[in-house]
Amino acid sequence: MSMLTTPEFWLALSQIMMINIVLSGDNAVVIALASRSLPPSQQKKAIIFGSIGAIVLRIVLTFFAVYLLSQPYLKLAGAALLLWIGVNLLKGEDGEEELEGHSNLAAAIKTIIVADLVMSLDNVIGVAAAAKGNVTLLVIGLAVSIPLIIYGSTVILKLMTRFPIIITIGAALLGWVAGEMAFSDPAIKTWTEAHHNLHLIAPAVGAILVVAVGKWLQSRSTADTVSGAA
């Protein structure tokens, strides 16, 4: 308990909290996007359970962060998965499918956890470095991010209801993060260092790709529905 009285502890905890505040924006968007098609009674459950599950996985991942992120191709694989999630969130309208409520809820929670896990790959290094190997500090710092993410996703979810354009912006954000993640993969470090001036190209391409493919699939789905009804 003596460490709680040291300035180093509170400085490191402040650093971890700041990192999580900065990162909560992306995660809140994912949670809001994944739960937007659920009935209001299930949206809160998806937000709570999805957020807690994501935080638990992030804690586990942080313990192995230095090793994992030093491995080549991991970020490239994560970026591809994040692009896929972004496209499906943009084009999908799960609420219109003939699925029972608990199936939709489970799918939303799964999407939240997987997306948060993938997005955390590029960020947990900072948290691990701030904690300096202190497990207690690490767990406390990550735990305080739960209310930040839950509150942020609730606010964004309400805004999506009023302004549907936010859905497209959110999907583009996922593509942007995927592009940043891919560009920083150790497997292509030599190439990226030689072309550092292109560091904004990959995120932009990712954002455009998600929106373009998602909208195209969405239009195809709508056309199929119209033709089927006719």
C-alpha positions as CSV (number, residue, x, y, z in Angstrom):
1,M,0.0,0.0,0.0
2,S,3.0,2.3,0.5
3,M,3.3,2.7,-3.3
4,L,-0.1,4.5,-3.3
5,T,1.6,7.4,-1.4
6,T,4.4,7.9,-3.9
7,P,4.2,10.6,-6.6
8,E,5.6,8.2,-9.1
9,F,2.6,6.0,-8.7
10,W,0.1,8.8,-9.3
11,L,2.1,10.2,-12.2
12,A,2.1,6.8,-13.9
13,L,-1.6,6.4,-13.1
14,S,-2.3,9.8,-14.6
15,Q,-0.4,8.8,-17.8
16,I,-2.4,5.6,-18.1
17,M,-5.7,7.4,-17.6
18,M,-4.8,10.0,-20.2
19,I,-3.9,7.3,-22.7
20,N,-7.2,5.6,-22.1
21,I,-9.2,8.9,-22.4
22,V,-7.6,9.5,-25.8
23,L,-8.3,6.0,-27.0
24,S,-11.9,5.8,-25.7
25,G,-13.1,7.8,-28.7
26,D,-12.4,5.0,-31.1
27,N,-13.8,2.3,-28.8
28,A,-16.9,4.3,-28.1
29,V,-17.6,4.5,-31.8
30,V,-17.2,0.8,-32.2
31,I,-19.6,0.0,-29.4
32,A,-22.2,2.5,-30.6
33,L,-22.0,1.2,-34.2
34,A,-22.3,-2.5,-33.1
35,S,-25.3,-1.8,-30.8
36,R,-27.2,0.7,-32.9
37,S,-29.6,-1.9,-34.5
38,L,-30.6,-3.5,-31.2
39,P,-33.8,-2.7,-29.3
40,P,-33.3,0.0,-26.6
41,S,-33.6,-2.6,-23.9
42,Q,-30.7,-4.6,-25.3
43,Q,-28.5,-1.6,-26.2
44,K,-27.5,-1.0,-22.6
45,K,-26.6,-4.7,-22.1
46,A,-24.5,-4.7,-25.2
47,I,-22.7,-1.6,-24.1
48,I,-22.0,-2.8,-20.6
49,F,-21.1,-6.4,-21.3
50,G,-19.2,-5.6,-24.5
51,S,-17.2,-2.9,-22.7
52,I,-16.3,-5.0,-19.7
53,G,-15.3,-7.9,-22.0
54,A,-13.2,-5.7,-24.1
55,I,-11.4,-4.2,-21.1
56,V,-10.6,-7.6,-19.6
57,L,-9.1,-8.7,-22.9
58,R,-7.2,-5.5,-23.2
59,I,-5.7,-6.1,-19.7
60,V,-4.6,-9.6,-20.8
61,L,-3.3,-8.3,-24.1
62,T,-1.3,-5.5,-22.4
63,F,0.7,-8.1,-20.4
64,F,2.0,-9.5,-23.7
65,A,2.0,-6.2,-25.7
66,V,5.7,-5.8,-26.1
67,Y,6.2,-9.3,-27.4
68,L,3.1,-9.4,-29.6
69,L,3.6,-6.1,-31.3
70,S,7.2,-6.9,-32.1
71,Q,6.1,-9.8,-34.3
72,P,5.8,-9.1,-38.0
73,Y,2.5,-9.3,-39.8
74,L,0.4,-9.2,-36.7
75,K,-0.7,-5.6,-37.2
76,L,-1.3,-6.3,-40.9
77,A,-3.7,-9.1,-40.0
78,G,-5.3,-7.0,-37.4
79,A,-5.8,-4.2,-39.9
80,A,-7.5,-6.5,-42.3
81,L,-9.9,-7.8,-39.6
82,L,-10.7,-4.2,-38.6
83,L,-11.4,-3.3,-42.2
84,W,-13.8,-6.2,-42.4
85,I,-15.5,-5.2,-39.2
86,G,-15.9,-1.6,-40.5
87,V,-17.4,-2.7,-43.8
88,N,-19.9,-5.0,-42.1
89,L,-20.9,-2.4,-39.5
90,L,-21.6,0.1,-42.3
91,K,-23.5,-2.2,-44.6
92,G,-25.3,-4.4,-42.1
93,E,-28.7,-3.8,-40.7
94,D,-29.0,-6.7,-38.3
95,G,-32.2,-5.3,-36.8
96,E,-34.0,-6.2,-40.1
97,E,-33.0,-9.8,-40.1
98,E,-35.3,-12.5,-38.7
99,L,-33.2,-13.2,-35.7
100,E,-34.1,-13.5,-32.0
101,G,-33.1,-10.7,-29.7
102,H,-30.5,-12.7,-27.8
103,S,-28.8,-13.7,-31.0
104,N,-28.4,-10.1,-32.0
105,L,-27.3,-9.1,-28.6
106,A,-24.6,-11.9,-28.6
107,A,-23.4,-10.8,-32.0
108,A,-23.2,-7.2,-31.0
109,I,-21.2,-8.1,-27.8
110,K,-18.9,-10.3,-29.9
111,T,-18.3,-7.5,-32.5
112,I,-17.5,-5.0,-29.7
113,I,-15.0,-7.3,-28.0
114,V,-13.3,-8.3,-31.2
115,A,-13.1,-4.8,-32.6
116,D,-11.8,-3.4,-29.3
117,L,-9.2,-6.1,-29.1
118,V,-8.0,-5.4,-32.6
119,M,-7.9,-1.7,-32.1
120,S,-6.0,-2.1,-28.9
121,L,-3.1,-3.8,-30.5
122,D,-1.7,-0.5,-31.6
123,N,-2.2,1.2,-28.3
124,V,-1.5,-1.1,-25.4
125,I,2.3,-0.5,-25.7
126,G,1.8,3.0,-24.3
127,V,-0.2,1.7,-21.4
128,A,2.4,-1.0,-20.6
129,A,5.2,1.5,-20.8
130,A,3.5,3.9,-18.4
131,A,2.8,1.1,-15.9
132,K,6.5,0.1,-15.9
133,G,5.6,-3.5,-15.1
134,N,3.4,-2.6,-12.1
135,V,0.5,-5.0,-12.4
136,T,-1.6,-3.2,-9.8
137,L,-1.1,0.1,-11.5
138,L,-1.9,-1.5,-14.9
139,V,-5.2,-3.0,-13.7
140,I,-6.3,0.2,-11.9
141,G,-5.5,2.4,-14.9
142,L,-7.3,0.2,-17.4
143,A,-10.3,-0.4,-15.0
144,V,-11.0,3.4,-14.8
145,S,-11.4,3.4,-18.6
146,I,-14.6,1.3,-18.4
147,P,-17.0,4.2,-17.4
148,L,-15.2,6.5,-19.9
149,I,-15.9,4.0,-22.8
150,I,-19.5,3.2,-21.6
151,Y,-20.5,6.8,-21.2
152,G,-18.9,7.8,-24.5
153,S,-20.6,5.0,-26.4
154,T,-24.0,5.9,-24.9
155,V,-23.6,9.5,-26.0
156,I,-22.5,8.6,-29.5
157,L,-25.4,6.1,-29.8
158,K,-27.9,8.8,-29.1
159,L,-26.3,11.1,-31.6
160,M,-26.5,8.4,-34.3
161,T,-30.2,8.2,-33.9
162,R,-30.5,11.9,-34.7
163,F,-27.6,12.1,-37.2
164,P,-27.2,8.9,-39.3
165,I,-24.1,10.4,-41.0
166,I,-22.2,9.6,-37.9
167,I,-22.5,5.9,-38.8
168,T,-20.6,6.6,-42.0
169,I,-18.0,8.7,-40.2
170,G,-17.6,6.0,-37.5
171,A,-17.0,3.3,-40.2
172,A,-14.5,5.6,-41.9
173,L,-12.7,6.1,-38.6
174,L,-12.3,2.3,-38.3
175,G,-10.8,2.2,-41.7
176,W,-8.4,5.1,-40.8
177,V,-7.2,3.2,-37.7
178,A,-6.7,0.1,-39.8
179,G,-4.6,2.0,-42.2
180,E,-2.4,3.4,-39.4
181,M,-2.0,-0.1,-37.9
182,A,-1.0,-1.7,-41.2
183,F,1.5,1.1,-41.9
184,S,3.3,0.5,-38.5
185,D,3.7,-3.2,-38.9
186,P,7.3,-4.4,-38.2
187,A,7.3,-6.5,-41.3
188,I,7.3,-3.4,-43.5
189,K,9.3,-1.2,-41.2
190,T,12.1,-0.7,-43.7
191,W,9.7,0.3,-46.4
192,T,7.7,2.7,-44.2
193,E,10.8,4.4,-42.9
194,A,11.9,5.0,-46.5
195,H,8.5,6.3,-47.4
196,H,7.5,8.1,-44.2
197,N,5.9,10.9,-46.2
198,L,3.2,8.5,-47.1
199,H,2.2,7.9,-43.4
200,L,-1.2,9.6,-44.0
201,I,-1.9,7.8,-47.3
202,A,-2.6,4.4,-45.7
203,P,-5.1,5.6,-43.2
204,A,-6.9,7.7,-45.9
205,V,-7.1,4.7,-48.2
206,G,-8.4,2.5,-45.3
207,A,-11.2,5.0,-44.6
208,I,-12.2,5.4,-48.2
209,L,-12.1,1.6,-48.8
210,V,-14.4,0.9,-45.8
211,V,-16.9,3.6,-46.8
212,A,-16.9,2.7,-50.5
213,V,-17.2,-1.1,-50.0
214,G,-19.7,-0.7,-47.2
215,K,-21.9,1.6,-49.2
216,W,-21.7,-0.6,-52.3
217,L,-22.7,-3.7,-50.3
218,Q,-25.4,-1.7,-48.6
219,S,-26.9,-0.6,-52.0
220,R,-26.7,-4.2,-53.3
221,S,-28.6,-5.4,-50.2
222,T,-31.2,-2.7,-50.6
223,A,-31.6,-3.6,-54.3
224,D,-32.0,-7.3,-53.5
225,T,-34.6,-6.5,-50.9
226,V,-36.6,-4.3,-53.3
227,S,-36.4,-6.9,-56.1
228,G,-37.4,-9.6,-53.7
229,A,-40.4,-7.6,-52.5
230,A,-41.5,-7.0,-56.1
